[in-house]
Amino acid sequence: MASSRTATWILAALGLVAAGTAAWWLQRPGAGTQAAAPAQVAQGQGKAAGAQAPGVEAAAVRRMALSDEAQAVGSLRSRRSVVLRPEVSGRVTHIHLRDGARVRQGQVLVQFDDQLPRAQVQQARAELSIAQANHQRNQELVAQGFVSQRSLDESAASLQVAQAKLALAEATLARLRIVAPFDGVAGIRNVHVGDYLKDGADIVNLEDIDGMVVDFRLPERYQTLLRTGQRARVELDALPGQTFEAQVLAVDPQIDANGRSVAVRAGLDNRGGPLRPGMFARVTAVFGAPVQALVVPEAAIVPQGAGNWVWRLEPGAAGQDTVARRVDVQLGLRRAGLVEVRSGLAEGDQVVTAGHQRLQRDGAPVRIVMQQPQAAAPAAPASQGAAR
């Protein structure tokens, strides 16, 4: 009995020792390293093989027509504009125009009460007639020796006074008629028949809208490029989608000391057109004929100090992936997200437009994740009207 119990205890102790040994063997550091080593090596090799170069976006250098231009804003004005005002006081008796109607040069627009001036004109004409008769009679008498030369001189002076009085009366009468100084379109009048107006009171504005001018300002650095006769394009917010041709008429010789800008006036032909004075205009002054230039997106340019450079993509050596090379460039004109490159690149070269921060060194391999399409050169807007 005692021996069987002892054997049982011995077997239990051996089982515990065997279990502990097995647990220690399985949980020891580096367990299964040798078995897993080949798998880990294969996995590491796979990661190294699958490691990718930094991704960038690229665009091709292309050629397009560019012209040297400058943009500004201005306002349209009539070629000729005037506010009609009387030179003398008087009461309005007739109004010979309708609001917004076309009028001709010399047409009587407003008539003032002229009864008294017309009577003065008749009186001056009668006095002139008497003075002329007296002077003619004195000339005959002097020729016959019946009167002295003094009498002839006095009659000549009286004739001149009568002529001056008639001219004064006629001028006063003429000032009571308001006439159109040029062909144009009348505005909205501010007077009615029966109104008594003092000299200088506003009656109506007259606009010659067959020809328009646009006044705008450009920075002083353009003053050496501005010439009369140059072309300009005018776009109006009130007429979207339409472009009008203008021609530079005058350049102010004085530079504005406050804004350091030069005033420019350009003319537009508006015969039968929709342009009206006071419209807000966006003006593009053209300084030269378009030239074929190499352009890249502005996003490709990396400024540094006083210079600029780009990352140009080139094929790697010995069959490697594409690599990025730093190239210094000289820039020129800028147009709508594009910039002219005057040196450093050739047509068809690929440049990085996004992902510059991932490029740490010159000649680093890269992966193109997006190729920007070559957009067509912007078409010249349709022009309406010839510059005058």
C-alpha positions as CSV (number, residue, x, y, z in Angstrom):
1,M,0.0,0.0,0.0
2,A,2.7,2.4,1.0
3,S,4.8,1.4,-2.1
4,S,2.0,2.1,-4.5
5,R,1.4,5.5,-3.0
6,T,5.0,6.3,-3.3
7,A,5.0,5.3,-7.0
8,T,2.1,7.6,-7.6
9,W,3.8,10.6,-6.1
10,I,7.0,9.8,-8.1
11,L,5.0,9.7,-11.4
12,A,3.2,12.9,-10.6
13,A,6.5,14.7,-9.9
14,L,8.0,13.4,-13.1
15,G,4.9,14.7,-15.0
16,L,5.3,18.1,-13.5
17,V,9.0,18.3,-14.4
18,A,8.3,17.2,-18.0
19,A,5.5,19.8,-18.4
20,G,7.7,22.6,-17.0
21,T,10.6,21.6,-19.3
22,A,8.3,21.6,-22.3
23,A,6.9,25.1,-21.4
24,W,10.4,26.5,-20.9
25,W,11.4,25.1,-24.3
26,L,8.6,26.7,-26.1
27,Q,8.8,30.1,-24.4
28,R,12.6,30.6,-24.5
29,P,14.0,33.7,-26.3
30,G,14.7,33.1,-30.0
31,A,12.3,30.2,-30.2
32,G,11.5,29.4,-33.8
33,T,14.1,31.8,-35.0
34,Q,15.7,29.4,-37.2
35,A,12.5,28.1,-38.6
36,A,11.2,31.7,-39.2
37,A,14.4,33.1,-40.5
38,P,13.9,32.1,-44.1
39,A,10.4,33.5,-44.1
40,Q,11.6,36.8,-42.5
41,V,14.4,37.1,-45.1
42,A,12.0,36.5,-47.9
43,Q,9.5,39.1,-46.5
44,G,12.3,41.7,-46.1
45,Q,13.4,41.1,-49.6
46,G,9.9,41.6,-50.8
47,K,9.6,44.9,-48.9
48,A,12.9,46.1,-50.3
49,A,11.8,45.1,-53.8
50,G,8.4,46.7,-53.4
51,A,9.8,50.0,-52.0
52,Q,8.6,52.8,-54.3
53,A,10.3,56.1,-55.3
54,P,8.5,59.3,-54.2
55,G,5.5,60.2,-56.4
56,V,5.3,63.5,-58.2
57,E,3.0,65.2,-60.7
58,A,4.6,66.3,-64.0
59,A,3.8,68.4,-67.0
60,A,5.4,68.9,-70.4
61,V,7.1,72.1,-71.6
62,R,5.1,73.3,-74.6
63,R,5.1,76.2,-77.0
64,M,2.4,78.8,-77.4
65,A,1.9,82.3,-78.7
66,L,2.4,85.0,-76.1
67,S,2.3,88.8,-76.4
68,D,3.7,91.4,-74.1
69,E,0.6,92.8,-72.3
70,A,-0.5,94.7,-69.2
71,Q,-3.9,94.7,-67.5
72,A,-5.7,97.6,-66.0
73,V,-9.2,98.8,-65.1
74,G,-10.9,102.0,-66.3
75,S,-14.2,103.6,-67.2
76,L,-15.8,104.4,-70.5
77,R,-16.6,107.9,-71.5
78,S,-18.2,109.5,-74.5
79,R,-16.0,110.9,-77.2
80,R,-17.7,114.2,-76.6
81,S,-19.9,115.1,-73.7
82,V,-21.4,118.3,-72.5
83,V,-24.0,119.6,-70.0
84,L,-26.0,122.3,-71.7
85,R,-26.4,125.5,-69.6
86,P,-27.8,129.0,-70.4
87,E,-25.4,131.9,-70.5
88,V,-28.2,134.4,-69.5
89,S,-31.2,134.2,-67.3
90,G,-34.6,133.8,-68.8
91,R,-37.9,131.9,-68.8
92,V,-38.3,128.7,-70.9
93,T,-40.9,129.0,-73.6
94,H,-40.2,126.0,-75.9
95,I,-38.4,122.7,-75.5
96,H,-37.6,121.0,-78.8
97,L,-36.2,117.7,-77.7
98,R,-37.3,114.4,-76.1
99,D,-35.5,112.6,-73.4
100,G,-32.9,110.2,-74.9
101,A,-33.5,111.4,-78.5
102,R,-30.8,111.9,-81.1
103,V,-30.1,115.5,-82.0
104,R,-28.1,117.2,-84.8
105,Q,-25.5,119.9,-84.6
106,G,-27.1,123.3,-84.6
107,Q,-30.5,122.1,-83.7
108,V,-32.4,124.4,-81.3
109,L,-33.1,122.4,-78.2
110,V,-34.5,125.0,-75.7
111,Q,-35.9,128.4,-76.4
112,F,-36.1,131.2,-73.8
113,D,-38.5,134.2,-73.9
114,D,-36.9,136.6,-76.4
115,Q,-39.5,139.3,-77.0
116,L,-37.4,142.1,-75.5
117,P,-34.1,141.1,-77.3
118,R,-35.9,140.8,-80.6
119,A,-37.3,144.4,-80.2
120,Q,-33.8,145.6,-79.4
121,V,-32.5,143.9,-82.5
122,Q,-35.1,145.7,-84.6
123,Q,-34.2,149.0,-83.0
124,A,-30.5,148.5,-83.6
125,R,-31.2,147.7,-87.3
126,A,-33.2,150.9,-87.7
127,E,-30.4,153.0,-86.1
128,L,-27.9,151.2,-88.4
129,S,-30.0,152.1,-91.4
130,I,-30.0,155.8,-90.5
131,A,-26.3,155.8,-89.8
132,Q,-25.6,154.3,-93.1
133,A,-27.7,156.8,-95.0
134,N,-26.1,159.7,-93.1
135,H,-22.6,158.4,-93.8
136,Q,-23.4,158.0,-97.5
137,R,-24.8,161.5,-97.8
138,N,-21.8,163.0,-96.1
139,Q,-19.5,161.2,-98.5
140,E,-21.3,162.8,-101.4
141,L,-21.2,166.2,-99.8
142,V,-17.6,166.0,-99.0
143,A,-16.9,165.1,-102.6
144,Q,-18.8,168.3,-103.7
145,G,-17.0,170.4,-101.1
146,F,-20.2,171.3,-99.2
147,V,-19.2,169.8,-95.8
148,S,-15.9,169.3,-94.0
149,Q,-14.0,166.1,-93.5
150,R,-14.8,166.2,-89.9
151,S,-18.5,165.7,-90.6
152,L,-17.6,162.6,-92.6
153,D,-15.5,161.2,-89.8
154,E,-18.3,161.7,-87.3
155,S,-20.8,159.9,-89.6
156,A,-18.3,157.0,-90.0
157,A,-18.0,156.7,-86.2
158,S,-21.8,156.8,-85.8
159,L,-22.1,154.0,-88.4
160,Q,-19.6,151.9,-86.4
161,V,-21.5,152.4,-83.2
162,A,-24.7,151.4,-84.9
163,Q,-23.1,148.3,-86.2
164,A,-21.8,147.4,-82.8
165,K,-25.2,147.9,-81.2
166,L,-26.8,145.6,-83.7
167,A,-24.2,142.9,-83.1
168,L,-24.7,143.2,-79.4
169,A,-28.5,142.9,-79.7
170,E,-28.2,139.9,-82.0
171,A,-25.7,138.1,-79.7
172,T,-28.0,138.7,-76.7
173,L,-30.9,137.2,-78.8
174,A,-28.8,134.2,-79.8
175,R,-28.0,133.4,-76.2
176,L,-31.7,132.8,-75.6
177,R,-31.6,129.8,-77.8
178,I,-29.8,126.6,-76.6
179,V,-28.5,124.7,-79.7
180,A,-26.7,121.3,-80.0
181,P,-22.9,121.9,-80.3
182,F,-22.5,118.4,-82.0
183,D,-24.4,115.3,-83.1
184,G,-25.3,113.2,-80.2
185,V,-27.9,111.7,-77.8
186,A,-29.7,113.9,-75.3
187,G,-30.0,112.8,-71.7
188,I,-32.9,113.3,-69.3
189,R,-33.7,117.0,-69.1
190,N,-34.1,118.8,-65.8
191,V,-36.3,121.7,-66.9
192,H,-39.9,122.2,-68.2
193,V,-41.7,124.9,-70.1
194,G,-42.3,127.9,-67.9
195,D,-39.3,127.4,-65.7
196,Y,-37.2,130.5,-65.0
197,L,-33.5,129.6,-65.2
198,K,-30.6,131.5,-64.0
199,D,-27.4,131.6,-66.0
200,G,-25.4,128.4,-65.4
201,A,-28.3,126.2,-64.5
202,D,-28.2,122.6,-65.8
203,I,-30.6,121.8,-68.6
204,V,-29.6,118.5,-70.2
205,N,-26.5,116.5,-71.0
206,L,-25.6,115.6,-74.5
207,E,-23.4,112.6,-75.3
208,D,-21.7,111.6,-78.5
209,I,-21.7,107.8,-78.1
210,D,-20.8,106.9,-81.6
211,G,-17.2,107.1,-80.4
212,M,-16.1,106.1,-76.9
213,V,-12.9,106.5,-74.9
214,V,-11.6,104.5,-72.0
215,D,-9.3,106.1,-69.5
216,F,-7.0,103.8,-67.5
217,R,-3.7,103.9,-65.6
218,L,-0.6,101.7,-65.9
219,P,2.5,101.5,-63.6
220,E,5.2,103.9,-64.5
221,R,7.5,101.0,-65.7
222,Y,5.3,100.7,-68.8
223,Q,5.7,104.4,-69.9
224,T,8.6,103.6,-72.2
225,L,6.4,100.9,-74.0
226,L,3.3,103.0,-74.5
227,R,2.8,104.6,-77.9
228,T,-0.2,106.2,-79.7
229,G,-1.8,103.8,-82.1
230,Q,-1.1,100.7,-80.0
231,R,-3.9,98.1,-79.7
232,A,-5.8,97.4,-76.5
233,R,-8.6,94.9,-75.7
234,V,-11.5,96.0,-73.6
235,E,-13.8,93.7,-71.7
236,L,-16.9,94.9,-69.8
237,D,-18.6,93.3,-66.8
238,A,-21.9,94.5,-68.1
239,L,-21.4,92.6,-71.4
240,P,-19.7,89.3,-70.5
241,G,-18.2,87.3,-73.2
242,Q,-17.6,90.2,-75.6
243,T,-14.3,91.8,-76.3
244,F,-13.8,95.2,-78.1
245,E,-10.8,96.5,-79.9
246,A,-9.4,99.9,-78.8
247,Q,-6.6,102.1,-80.0
248,V,-4.4,104.2,-77.7
249,L,-5.1,107.9,-78.5
250,A,-3.0,109.7,-75.9
251,V,-0.5,109.1,-73.1
252,D,-0.2,111.6,-70.4
253,P,3.4,113.0,-70.3
254,Q,3.2,113.4,-66.5
255,I,3.6,110.5,-64.1
256,D,1.3,110.7,-61.1
257,A,3.5,111.2,-58.1
258,N,1.0,109.6,-55.7
259,G,0.4,106.3,-57.4
260,R,3.5,106.3,-59.7
261,S,1.3,105.6,-62.7
262,V,0.7,107.0,-66.1
263,A,-2.7,107.9,-67.5
264,V,-3.7,106.5,-70.9
265,R,-6.7,107.1,-73.1
266,A,-7.9,104.7,-75.8
267,G,-10.7,105.1,-78.3
268,L,-13.4,102.6,-79.4
269,D,-15.8,102.7,-82.3
270,N,-19.3,102.4,-81.0
271,R,-21.5,103.3,-84.0
272,G,-24.7,101.4,-83.3
273,G,-23.0,99.6,-80.5
274,P,-24.1,98.8,-76.9
275,L,-21.4,100.8,-75.1
276,R,-22.5,103.5,-72.7
277,P,-20.6,106.1,-70.7
278,G,-19.7,105.1,-67.2
279,M,-19.3,101.4,-67.8
280,F,-16.6,99.6,-65.9
281,A,-13.9,98.3,-68.2
282,R,-11.1,95.8,-68.0
283,V,-8.3,96.9,-70.4
284,T,-5.5,94.8,-71.7
285,A,-2.8,97.0,-73.4
286,V,-0.8,95.1,-76.0
287,F,2.8,96.2,-76.5
288,G,3.9,93.9,-79.3
289,A,2.9,91.2,-81.7
290,P,2.5,87.6,-80.3
291,V,5.6,85.4,-80.3
292,Q,6.0,81.7,-79.9
293,A,7.4,81.0,-76.5
294,L,8.1,77.9,-74.2
295,V,5.8,77.8,-71.2
296,V,5.4,75.7,-68.1
297,P,2.8,75.8,-65.3
298,E,3.7,78.3,-62.6
299,A,3.5,75.5,-60.1
300,A,6.7,74.0,-61.6
301,I,8.8,77.1,-60.6
302,V,10.8,77.0,-57.4
303,P,12.0,80.5,-56.4
304,Q,15.2,80.7,-54.5
305,G,16.8,84.1,-53.7
306,A,17.1,86.1,-56.9
307,G,16.8,83.1,-59.2
308,N,14.4,80.4,-60.1
309,W,14.7,76.7,-60.9
310,V,12.7,73.6,-61.8
311,W,12.9,69.8,-61.3
312,R,13.4,68.3,-64.8
313,L,12.6,64.6,-65.2
314,E,15.2,62.5,-67.1
315,P,15.6,58.8,-67.7
316,G,17.9,57.2,-65.1
317,A,21.2,55.5,-66.0
318,A,21.5,51.7,-66.6
319,G,17.8,51.3,-66.9
320,Q,16.9,52.9,-63.6
321,D,13.6,54.7,-63.0
322,T,13.0,58.3,-63.9
323,V,15.2,60.8,-61.9
324,A,14.7,64.5,-61.1
325,R,17.5,67.0,-62.0
326,R,17.5,70.6,-60.8
327,V,17.7,73.1,-63.6
328,D,18.1,76.9,-63.4
329,V,15.7,78.8,-65.6
330,Q,15.2,82.3,-66.8
331,L,11.5,83.5,-66.7
332,G,9.6,85.9,-68.9
333,L,6.0,86.7,-69.4
334,R,3.2,85.2,-67.3
335,R,-0.3,84.3,-68.5
336,A,-3.2,82.6,-66.6
337,G,-1.2,80.1,-64.6
338,L,1.6,79.7,-67.2
339,V,5.0,81.3,-67.2
340,E,7.5,81.7,-70.1
341,V,10.8,80.0,-69.8
342,R,13.5,81.7,-71.8
343,S,16.4,79.4,-71.0
344,G,17.2,76.1,-69.4
345,L,14.4,73.9,-70.9
346,A,13.4,72.6,-74.3
347,E,10.1,71.8,-75.8
348,G,8.8,68.4,-74.6
349,D,10.8,68.3,-71.4
350,Q,9.0,67.0,-68.4
351,V,9.0,69.1,-65.2
352,V,7.7,68.5,-61.7
353,T,4.6,70.5,-60.9
354,A,3.7,68.9,-57.5
355,G,5.7,66.9,-54.9
356,H,8.7,69.1,-54.8
357,Q,9.0,68.6,-51.0
358,R,9.6,64.9,-51.5
359,L,12.7,65.5,-53.6
360,Q,15.7,65.7,-51.2
361,R,18.7,65.5,-53.6
362,D,19.6,66.1,-57.2
363,G,19.2,63.0,-59.3
364,A,16.8,61.2,-56.9
365,P,14.5,58.6,-58.5
366,V,10.9,59.6,-58.8
367,R,7.6,58.0,-59.9
368,I,5.1,60.0,-62.0
369,V,1.7,59.6,-60.4
370,M,-0.1,62.1,-62.7
371,Q,0.7,63.6,-66.0
372,Q,-1.0,66.9,-66.7
373,P,-2.4,67.1,-70.2
374,Q,-1.1,69.7,-72.6
375,A,-3.9,72.3,-72.7
376,A,-4.5,74.0,-75.9
377,A,-3.3,77.6,-76.2
378,P,-6.0,80.1,-75.3
379,A,-7.9,81.3,-78.3
380,A,-7.8,85.0,-79.0
381,P,-11.1,86.6,-78.1
382,A,-13.4,87.7,-80.8
383,S,-13.1,91.4,-81.4
384,Q,-16.0,93.7,-82.0
385,G,-15.5,97.2,-83.4
386,A,-12.5,98.8,-84.9
387,A,-10.4,101.3,-82.9
388,R,-10.8,104.9,-83.9
